Amino acid sequence: MNYKKSHLEIHSRFRNGIFVLSLIIVVLVLGYCFYPIPVAVKKHNFVALQSFQQQVDSLKEISAKQRKIYRIQPFNPNFISDHKGYMLGFSSEELDRLYAYRKEGKWIRSITDFKKVTKISDSLLTIVAPLFKFPDWTKNKTTTRKYKKKVFPIKSYAQKADLNTVSVEQLKKSVGLPDFIAIKIIKYRNRIGGFVNDIQLGDLNLYEYQKNKTLSMFTVKTSKKIKRVNINKASVEELIEVPYIDFETALDIRDYIDHNGQVSSFDELGKIKSFSLENKDKIALYLTIK
């Protein structure tokens, strides 16, 4: 008689193997629980950490400086630079009014003066006025600084030396001019072929007192003989012989006369773009109208 075997029936050898395997697993689990594998502790690089901390501290310090609010110190409103004016909120027009006022030799003596000159808004004035610090002498309107005008000895025409023959050493000794100024005068005199009139000394852009002192002791006596030419008939070559007319201006003058007819006065030359009316009295030393 045949008997059917159960699918769950296990041979004795397999049972022993399963038992041993189960025992090994139990032992490993218990061993892992009671004897964990030690994890290697990573050693920290304290030198690198210190360097990093220094960088962080440095960045914090820079950030703190950038956030620092600098207090504007009291200042004299007569001397406001473009940069300070910009930082305070002034417009360029307001600063230009202040600079033009100061260029005339006038002083801002009070907050009212500042408002009147610059025409700033009341709101801005309220902010900046507490910062104004006026010198003591500006507060006293009765005491103003007076500068005496330099007076030079008056000499007659006969007593004055000739400006066309004076030397560098004479200018330095008599007038007290610096060496380079005296040389500048002589070089210019030679370039134009000698002074024709005292007004030509103004071409050198000397300080007023230098020019006045020089003319108080020297004057043009032996000017070169100049054959004055009628400007309406003068050629371009004749016009450029005049120290104050260059080639371009000579062409413009000649072209203007050819198209508009003869000029009746030197003032009419002001219509020519390249001609400066500042030189009209000087070219009259070399040219005529009729």
C-alpha positions as CSV (number, residue, x, y, z in Angstrom):
1,M,0.0,0.0,0.0
2,N,1.4,3.4,-1.1
3,Y,1.2,6.4,1.3
4,K,1.3,10.0,0.0
5,K,4.1,12.1,1.6
6,S,3.4,15.6,3.0
7,H,5.0,18.6,1.3
8,L,6.0,19.9,4.7
9,E,7.9,16.8,5.6
10,I,11.7,17.6,5.9
11,H,14.5,15.1,5.9
12,S,16.4,14.8,9.1
13,R,19.6,16.1,7.5
14,F,17.9,19.3,6.3
15,R,16.4,19.8,9.7
16,N,19.8,19.7,11.3
17,G,21.1,22.2,8.8
18,I,18.3,24.6,9.3
19,F,18.8,24.4,13.0
20,V,22.4,25.2,12.8
21,L,21.8,28.2,10.4
22,S,19.1,29.5,12.7
23,L,21.5,29.2,15.7
24,I,24.2,31.1,13.8
25,I,21.8,34.0,12.9
26,V,20.7,34.3,16.5
27,V,24.3,34.4,17.7
28,L,25.2,37.1,15.2
29,V,22.1,39.2,16.1
30,L,22.9,39.0,19.8
31,G,26.5,39.8,19.1
32,Y,25.7,42.9,17.1
33,C,23.3,44.1,19.8
34,F,25.7,43.6,22.7
35,Y,29.0,44.2,21.0
36,P,28.5,47.0,18.3
37,I,31.2,47.6,15.8
38,P,33.1,50.8,16.9
39,V,32.8,53.7,14.4
40,A,36.1,55.5,13.6
41,V,36.0,59.0,15.0
42,K,37.1,61.6,12.4
43,K,39.8,63.9,13.8
44,H,39.1,67.6,13.3
45,N,41.7,69.9,11.8
46,F,41.7,72.7,14.4
47,V,44.2,74.8,12.4
48,A,41.8,74.9,9.5
49,L,38.9,75.7,11.8
50,Q,40.9,78.6,13.4
51,S,41.7,80.0,9.9
52,F,38.1,79.8,8.9
53,Q,36.9,81.5,12.1
54,Q,39.4,84.3,11.4
55,Q,38.0,84.8,7.9
56,V,34.4,85.0,9.4
57,D,35.5,87.5,12.0
58,S,37.2,89.6,9.3
59,L,34.1,89.6,7.1
60,K,32.0,90.6,10.2
61,E,34.4,93.5,10.9
62,I,34.2,94.8,7.3
63,S,30.4,94.5,7.3
64,A,30.3,96.5,10.5
65,K,32.4,99.3,9.1
66,Q,30.2,99.5,6.0
67,R,27.2,99.9,8.2
68,K,28.8,102.5,10.3
69,I,27.2,105.9,10.0
70,Y,29.7,108.8,9.9
71,R,28.6,111.9,11.6
72,I,29.1,115.1,9.5
73,Q,31.0,117.6,11.5
74,P,30.0,121.3,11.5
75,F,31.5,123.3,8.6
76,N,31.7,126.7,7.1
77,P,29.0,127.1,4.4
78,N,31.2,129.4,2.5
79,F,33.4,126.5,1.5
80,I,31.2,123.7,0.3
81,S,32.9,121.4,-2.2
82,D,31.0,119.6,-5.0
83,H,31.3,116.3,-3.2
84,K,30.1,117.6,0.2
85,G,27.2,119.4,-1.6
86,Y,26.2,116.2,-3.3
87,M,26.3,114.3,-0.1
88,L,24.2,116.9,1.6
89,G,21.6,116.8,-1.2
90,F,22.3,120.2,-2.9
91,S,21.5,120.5,-6.6
92,S,24.2,121.7,-9.1
93,E,22.2,124.9,-9.6
94,E,22.2,125.7,-5.9
95,L,25.9,125.1,-5.7
96,D,26.6,127.2,-8.8
97,R,24.7,130.2,-7.2
98,L,26.9,129.8,-4.1
99,Y,30.1,129.7,-6.1
100,A,29.1,132.7,-8.2
101,Y,28.4,134.7,-5.0
102,R,31.7,133.7,-3.5
103,K,33.6,134.5,-6.7
104,E,32.4,138.1,-6.3
105,G,34.3,138.3,-3.0
106,K,31.2,138.2,-0.9
107,W,30.6,136.0,2.2
108,I,27.7,134.1,3.6
109,R,27.3,135.5,7.1
110,S,24.1,133.8,8.3
111,I,21.6,131.1,7.6
112,T,19.3,133.8,6.0
113,D,22.1,134.8,3.6
114,F,22.6,131.1,2.6
115,K,18.9,130.7,1.9
116,K,18.7,133.9,-0.1
117,V,21.8,133.1,-2.2
118,T,21.3,129.4,-2.9
119,K,17.5,129.4,-2.9
120,I,17.4,125.9,-1.3
121,S,14.1,124.5,-0.1
122,D,13.1,125.1,3.5
123,S,13.0,121.3,4.2
124,L,16.7,120.9,3.2
125,L,17.7,124.1,5.0
126,T,16.2,122.7,8.2
127,I,18.5,119.6,7.9
128,V,21.8,121.3,7.0
129,A,21.4,124.6,9.0
130,P,22.4,123.0,12.4
131,L,25.7,122.0,10.7
132,F,26.7,125.5,9.7
133,K,29.6,127.1,11.6
134,F,30.4,130.7,10.8
135,P,33.7,132.3,11.6
136,D,33.5,134.9,14.4
137,W,34.4,137.8,12.2
138,T,31.4,137.1,9.9
139,K,29.0,137.5,12.8
140,N,30.1,141.1,13.3
141,K,28.8,143.0,10.3
142,T,30.3,146.3,11.5
143,T,33.9,145.0,11.1
144,T,34.7,144.2,7.5
145,R,38.1,143.4,6.1
146,K,39.3,146.2,4.0
147,Y,42.3,145.7,1.8
148,K,44.2,148.7,0.7
149,K,44.8,149.0,-3.0
150,K,48.5,149.0,-3.8
151,V,49.6,152.5,-4.9
152,F,52.6,152.9,-7.1
153,P,54.7,156.0,-7.5
154,I,53.3,158.3,-10.2
155,K,55.9,159.2,-12.8
156,S,55.6,161.5,-15.8
157,Y,56.0,160.3,-19.3
158,A,59.6,161.8,-19.3
159,Q,60.5,160.0,-16.1
160,K,59.4,156.6,-17.3
161,A,61.8,154.2,-19.1
162,D,61.1,152.7,-22.6
163,L,59.1,149.5,-22.4
164,N,60.6,148.5,-25.8
165,T,64.2,148.8,-24.6
166,V,64.0,147.5,-21.0
167,S,65.9,144.3,-20.2
168,V,65.1,141.3,-18.1
169,E,67.4,142.5,-15.3
170,Q,65.8,145.9,-15.2
171,L,62.3,144.5,-14.9
172,K,63.4,142.2,-12.1
173,K,65.3,144.9,-10.2
174,S,63.0,147.9,-10.8
175,V,59.6,146.2,-10.7
176,G,60.4,143.2,-8.7
177,L,59.0,140.7,-11.2
178,P,59.9,137.0,-11.0
179,D,62.5,135.9,-13.5
180,F,60.1,133.9,-15.7
181,I,57.6,136.8,-15.9
182,A,60.4,139.3,-17.0
183,I,61.5,136.8,-19.6
184,K,57.9,136.3,-20.8
185,I,57.5,140.0,-21.4
186,I,60.7,140.3,-23.4
187,K,59.9,137.2,-25.5
188,Y,56.5,138.5,-26.3
189,R,57.8,142.0,-27.2
190,N,60.3,140.4,-29.6
191,R,57.6,138.1,-31.2
192,I,55.3,141.0,-32.1
193,G,58.2,143.2,-33.2
194,G,58.0,145.6,-30.3
195,F,55.1,147.1,-28.4
196,V,53.0,149.7,-30.2
197,N,50.9,150.7,-27.2
198,D,50.9,150.1,-23.4
199,I,47.6,148.1,-23.7
200,Q,49.5,145.3,-25.3
201,L,51.0,144.4,-22.0
202,G,47.6,143.0,-21.1
203,D,48.1,140.2,-23.6
204,L,50.4,138.5,-21.2
205,N,47.8,137.8,-18.5
206,L,49.9,139.3,-15.7
207,Y,48.5,139.9,-12.3
208,E,46.9,143.3,-12.1
209,Y,49.5,144.7,-9.7
210,Q,52.3,143.4,-11.8
211,K,50.9,145.1,-14.9
212,N,50.2,148.3,-13.1
213,K,53.6,148.5,-11.4
214,T,55.3,147.8,-14.7
215,L,53.4,150.6,-16.5
216,S,54.0,153.0,-13.6
217,M,57.7,152.8,-14.4
218,F,57.8,152.0,-18.1
219,T,55.9,153.0,-21.2
220,V,56.1,152.6,-25.0
221,K,58.4,155.4,-26.3
222,T,60.1,154.0,-29.4
223,S,57.4,152.0,-31.0
224,K,58.2,150.6,-34.5
225,K,56.8,152.5,-37.4
226,I,53.7,150.8,-38.7
227,K,52.0,151.6,-41.9
228,R,48.4,151.1,-41.0
229,V,46.3,149.4,-43.7
230,N,42.7,149.9,-44.5
231,I,40.9,146.7,-43.4
232,N,38.4,147.0,-46.2
233,K,41.2,146.9,-48.8
234,A,43.7,144.7,-47.0
235,S,44.7,141.4,-48.6
236,V,44.9,138.2,-46.6
237,E,48.7,138.5,-46.5
238,E,48.4,142.0,-45.0
239,L,45.9,141.0,-42.5
240,I,47.9,138.1,-41.1
241,E,50.8,140.6,-40.4
242,V,48.6,141.9,-37.5
243,P,49.6,140.0,-34.3
244,Y,45.9,139.4,-33.3
245,I,44.7,138.0,-36.6
246,D,45.6,134.4,-37.7
247,F,45.2,133.0,-41.1
248,E,41.7,131.6,-40.6
249,T,40.4,134.8,-39.1
250,A,42.0,136.8,-42.0
251,L,40.2,134.6,-44.5
252,D,36.9,135.1,-42.6
253,I,37.3,138.9,-42.5
254,R,38.1,139.0,-46.2
255,D,35.2,136.7,-47.0
256,Y,32.8,138.8,-44.9
257,I,33.8,142.1,-46.6
258,D,33.5,140.5,-50.0
259,H,29.9,139.4,-49.3
260,N,28.6,142.2,-47.2
261,G,30.5,145.2,-48.3
262,Q,32.9,147.5,-46.4
263,V,32.8,147.6,-42.6
264,S,32.2,150.9,-41.0
265,S,33.6,150.0,-37.5
266,F,35.7,147.4,-35.9
267,D,32.6,146.4,-33.8
268,E,31.0,145.1,-36.9
269,L,33.7,142.4,-37.0
270,G,32.0,140.8,-34.0
271,K,29.6,139.2,-36.4
272,I,32.5,137.0,-37.6
273,K,32.7,133.9,-35.5
274,S,36.5,133.5,-35.4
275,F,37.0,137.2,-34.4
276,S,37.2,138.3,-30.8
277,L,35.9,141.8,-30.0
278,E,38.4,141.9,-27.1
279,N,41.1,142.6,-29.7
280,K,39.3,145.4,-31.6
281,D,41.3,148.2,-29.8
282,K,44.5,146.3,-30.5
283,I,44.0,145.7,-34.2
284,A,43.1,149.4,-34.5
285,L,46.9,150.0,-33.8
286,Y,47.6,148.2,-37.1
287,L,44.5,148.8,-39.3
288,T,42.2,151.6,-40.2
289,I,38.6,151.7,-41.3
290,K,38.9,154.5,-43.9
